[in-house]
Amino acid sequence: MKISIGNDHAGTGYKEMIKEKLESMGHTVTNYGTNSEDSVDYPDFVHPVAEDVENKKADLGIIICGSGNGANMTANKHQGVRSALCWNVEIAKLAREHNDANIISIPSRFVAENLATEMVETFVNTDFEGGRHQRRVDKIPAKKYC
């Protein structure tokens, strides 16, 4: 599977650990960094991940920032992206099963590194259930209501 990953300064350590785990599982990982703990602007590293998912250059994306919120909001501006802010394994699993999420947003200041890795592993290994959930996912893209 092709997976793109991006992070701000709050997620550098997490990104390295997650990237190593994914590669050991046989996945191809594109790293959009940052590779430093120097302060940066998260959109600069999230947009490339969302673009990869949007353009089907990546099957899934992983984004990491301090709260996970800014990264999540940024990713969800892209067509076809369904980014889910996750803080435990069950939420990560349900985001894939019920919402067909294709990007996981991780709040590095609120989850332990081992939990972040477990969430990513669950996210990557869980399939969308479809069925009744497909109808709901189909209604996510914005439409004008006049």
CORCORZI-V817255 format. One record per backbone hydrogen bond with DSSP energy under -0.5 kcal/mol. CO is the residue of the C=O (numbers start at 1). NH is the residue of the N-H. If there is no record, write none. Layout:
# CORCORZI-V817255
((CO NH) (CO NH))
This chain:
# CORCORZI-V817255
((1 3) (1 28) (2 59) (2 60) (3 30) (4 62) (5 32) (6 64) (8 11) (9 12) (11 15) (12 16) (13 17) (14 18) (15 19) (16 20) (17 21) (18 22) (19 23) (20 24) (21 25) (22 25) (22 27) (23 26) (27 29) (28 3) (29 31) (30 5) (30 32) (33 7) (40 42) (41 44) (42 45) (42 46) (43 47) (46 50) (47 51) (48 52) (49 53) (50 54) (51 55) (52 57) (52 58) (53 56) (60 4) (61 104) (62 6) (63 106) (64 8) (65 108) (66 109) (68 72) (69 73) (70 74) (71 75) (72 76) (74 77) (75 78) (78 81) (82 102) (82 103) (84 86) (84 105) (86 107) (88 92) (89 93) (90 94) (91 95) (92 96) (93 97) (94 98) (94 99) (95 99) (95 101) (96 100) (97 129) (97 130) (102 61) (103 84) (104 63) (104 106) (105 86) (106 65) (106 108) (107 110) (107 111) (112 116) (113 117) (114 118) (115 119) (116 120) (117 121) (118 122) (119 123) (120 124) (121 125) (122 126) (123 126) (130 133) (131 134) (131 135) (132 136) (133 137) (134 138) (135 139) (136 139) (137 140) (144 146))
